Structures are given as structure tokens and as C-alpha cells.
Amino acid sequence: MPDNAQQKKPDSPWHEGELAIQRSLGVAERMDATGRNFVRSFMPEQHQQFFPMLPFAMFGAVDASGDVWATMRAAAPGFMQAPDAWNLDIRLPRDRDDPADAGMEDAHSIGMLGIQLETRRRNRLNGAIRRDADDGFTLRVRQSFGNCPQYIQLRQFAFVRDPHQPASVRPVHGRVLDARARAIIAKADTFFVASYVDRDSGERQVDVSHRGGKAGFVQIGEDGVLTIPDFSGNLFFNTLGNFMVNPRAGLLFVDFATGDMLQMTGSAEVILSSPEVAAFQGAERLWRFRPEKVIYREDGLPLRWAFEEGGWSPSLNSTVDCDQAKVRLEAAALADAWRPFRIARVEDESTTIRSLYLAPDDGVGLMAHQAGQHLPIRINVGDGERPLVRSYTLSSAPTDGLYRISVKKDGVASRHLHGLKPGDRIEARAPAGSFTIDGTERRPAVLIGAGVGITPILAMLKHIVAESRRKRRTRPTWVFQAARSPEERAFDREIADLVAEGEGNIRLVRALSQPATAIESQDYDIAGRIDLIHLKATLPFDDYDFYLCGPAAFTQSLYDGLRALNIADARIHAEAFGLSSLTRRPDGGSAPVMVPAANAPVHVVFAKSSKEARWQPGEGTLLDLAEARGLNPEYGCRNGSCGTCRTPVLEGRVTYPSQPSFPVGEGEALICCAVPAESETGKLHLSL
Ligand code: FES
């Protein structure tokens, strides 16, 4: 490191636009320290050695009218040399076909990106040009930093002509995307974007960066506006931060097989949240680009690249392309509808649990779900019988791109599901439920599943592992799985593979209540049921988030035990199955004040079916009352955790003898556990 750089305390490199996005995500403080240490005013030795190896580099430059352009320039390796830590000599002749060339005069600020597609290494620079000849210039470095290698596809390059020989075809200028431009964007898995801001110091800061995704990840609107998902990265937000201050953008798409270049300049808009963001799985934000000037340069580059077999970036496993995102938006529009699903596959997970893989049968895609959510399904169990509605937890992760429910044979509906074969049909509605996990959180997670309660736990574990591939950091996780016997325990292979992929960050503890001939340490770790004593003996002292799922008594006793240890209520996420829901003891010691139940008879009107009934104090729930009156409302869990029975309240109020775990919206009731609340009118109208 140069001496003077050692002595000077680095300034924060961030400008107001970058800070605005960092603040909106709550990472500004963390990024302040990172920026000061990571963004340097000189090239470390590694970078000085990196640039001379490259046969091409990307540049961002601003022309006299303020338009920013991204370009790629190629020459024999060695055309860039760093005589010291502050200067990069770049031997490149002028190229008047390149719109970026006009922004590369003496004293102009430019951005630069060196990238090795065959290794995914990349480094960024920006600074000002010193030029006294037409065959090259020196870049005086202002900012230098490495870049994360995510979303880069592996490619090997080869020159197809002398790099100084110009293209054989003249550039074509336009203002809109023609068919050729649309085609190059539609198949792109990579592009480059240039942006800039004029800083308070008077210096212009130009950045150029790489963007990668699955082929087709850039969506082209009918109006020619591009929508681009922004996947998680290094939290610098150079490009998006620049857009917040100055919405000018320059995009470069390269056809790696033909050497064609598509260069565009126009305006950009950042979208921090919208339903489209959720539809682009893996995207944290979106941005849109409206092209204003479009230049197509056929054979613009003397290089061609061959895609390496298996060269897709592993970070892309948890992202979708724009077609998949569109399908998800269509599916989201059908969230409240019962949709037909076909059984695509059936698989036994244990002697009692069978998985059904479900594929949509209406030509519309799957709606995105969160790990831990359940799927409301509707099935016809026999002629003349009314359809049954039940909810089953999805044992698949959001990134699996499929719905898989894993069902224990236990009751009419589940026996029916166990009898279904591939090709049979059921109906399902959008996944629901708030028993979900953030796979990227840093706090360690303890996942505890008993019996078929392992299904949401498995989905959560799969999600944690999928997020670790994307973020290259695994949330530390303990998994406790309780079962009666090895034969009844489900997902052994799948869980073992996930634990192995966690590389020591995921640990598994298996309990058998009836181990019989099973061998300790090989087939199980704990004989008996998982209880607080086992948790205390196994878990190192730390601050955990707990996720519990199992029979009601099991879940309640673990919850109560954890609360007795002063674990905050908010840290214990739980879902119980069976007829009783979990009774929570909120932080602060007292339960939330619930409106008292009516202490006088209430006249209940079921408005849609034009029926009425009288509810008497001490009677059952509104679902019981509706069924007694001959109605068949939909329900799943009957304990306030799935949300299937949500019903709009048209007049009057309801209350709950114990707080349901499903979040109830304003103006609606979970009738499976609601009763009429005290009111002056003595009336309750439900949209049933
Ligand atoms: S049926 Fe599940 S919340 Fe009412």
C-alpha cells in the first residue's frame, strides 16, 4: 500500500444517492465503514497486476450533451499497464464509431470495469483522463475497488481479427429498439451499465458496472422500456445511487457469439418496491430504462466468446427471468381463486407421510410462496359429498419452482390425498400463512419439527440453504427433528444433503421417542421427546430465533418453556396442528387486550346466503354457528392459523377467546375461532 494512503484516514466514498438507498435498507452505518476501507484512491498491487492480463475492458463516458455511454474496447493483453498505484496507461486508438469515444477527451472523467469472464474476477476504477495523443490515454485513479463475482457467466474469449482493424459494417443509429436490438436484449444474460453524478467537490464520478441474470432477465416492454431486476450485491449501490441523483444511463449489450454491440443512452428510474419486485424472485429492487438513442454495431468487437459448459453463475439458481416473473404476476392475480392443479408426482417420505408434487393445470404459473407457508386445497372425496377444504404446509422451498405438499395419513382428507395418483386433479388457492423465515438474517435459527411438523421446517431449511448460495453466507441453523421411529421419520436423505451443504453452519439433532432397534449416534441422537432439557444441553449460549412446529401439546410446552427462560415472544415463531391453537404470552407479561365477547344473544346475518341465526353467549365459534345453520364455509385448520376461513365483516364486531396466530385483517374475521364481540346493536353481519 502506498505510504501516503496509509497515513490519510479515508473519506467516505458515498454520495447522497448511494446513501439514500443504503439508508432505506438500514445498511448505511455498516456501509460507511466498508466504503472507507474498501473503496481506495489507489490500485492495490493485485489490481495493478490484473488489468494488464485483460484483452478487453468496459468504459463509461459522458459526451458533450451529457449523455452517458457504456462501451467495451478490446486489444491484445498488455494494452493496459499500471506504472504505479495511481495511474493506468491505456493504449487504445480513438474509435469514432463508438459514441463513448466523445467522452474520452483530456480531463474527462470516466468509469472503468476490468472483468475476466473466464474466472469471474472483476475490478472497478473511476477517475480522470490525461490524454496527449490519439493512440491512448492515462487514467488517473480516483476510486478503485474489487467487485463481487456474482451473476457472472463463465466464457472463454478468442480474437477473430486484428483488434485494431475496424468493424466491417457501419453502425446503425436509431431512437427506438428495432427487431435486432430486441433480439440481443431478449437473449442476454449479461449487460453493462454506465451512470454518473457530478459531486459537490466539482468532480464528475462515472461508474460502469456489470449486470447478469438468467438469459432473458431483462424485460422489454411494448413501449420499448426495459425492466431490470436488481439482485442482491455488495450494497454499494453505485449505479442505482447515481440514478437517484442523475437518472441518465448508458447500456451496452454484447452478442458474445457474433461480437455485435448494442449501445443505448437514455433515462433510468429506480423502483424500490412494487408487486413486480416480488414476482422477480431473487430481485431486491427493479429499475427501468427508457432508451433515447440506440446504436447497433454489427461485428463491433474483434472478440468472440464461447460459453463454458456449466458456466452459469450459481447465484442465479435463486432468481427468475422475466418470463417467469410475468407468469408469477398472472398467477398472483388469481390469488383468491380456486385453481386446478394436477398431481405431477407422488413420493413416499416415510411409512406415514406421502408427498404430492402439484403442477398448475390452467396454463398459469405458480404464485410465489414463502418458506413455511401452507397451501389451501379443495378436494372432492366422493359423489354427492361437499368438497373438503384443508391446508397443508408446502415442504418445497420458494426457489424449487414447484408446490410439494407432504401429507400424513390421518383423517378423511389426507386419506383421500394418499390415494391420488399422478394425473389426478385437485384445486388449490394461493399459499398463505405467516409462519415464515428470513433465510438471510444473521441471528442463528433453531428449527424444531415434530412428526409431520417437519414439513415447514424442511421448507425453511431449504430456503436458508438457497439463500446461502445467493448471499454466500449461511444463516447458522440448528435443526431438531422428532419422530416416533426411523420408519416414520421423513426426509432423511433430503435433510442430510442440506446439512452437508451448510458446511458446518447447519447442525441436525434427531430424536426418536420409540427407537426400538435403532442405533444411537447413527440413526438418532436423542432417545425420547425433544424438550427444554435437550435444547439447553445442546444449544450453545446465544441469541436465537426459534421456529416450532408439531402437535399442539408439544408446541405449547416448548413455547412455554422458552418463555420461562425469558426468550422474547417475538423470537418464538410457532405453528401447531390439531384443533387448538398456540396460546401466546406476549412480551411485557400481559396478553393484548381483547374486546370482550358478547354477553347477550347476538343476531347473526349470513348476508350472501340470506340466512340468519342467533348466537348465544358461551356457544361455539361463528363457523360452528354457520355450519349448524346449514352453511358450508371453507376452513382449513380450525384453529386460527391458516386463514382459510377469513370472512368479511359487514356490520358489527367479532373477538377471539385466544389470539389467532394468522394475522387478521381489518374488517374481516377468522370465523373458525371468532365469536361476536360485545356491542350495543346486538347485530353481526357476515359476508357468508
Ligand atoms: S380455518 Fe384456519 S384460520 Fe380458520
Residues whose N, C-alpha, C, O or C-beta is under 5 A from the ligand:
A	BS01	FES	Y635 G636 C637 R638 N639 G640 S641 C642 G643 T644 C645 L670 C672
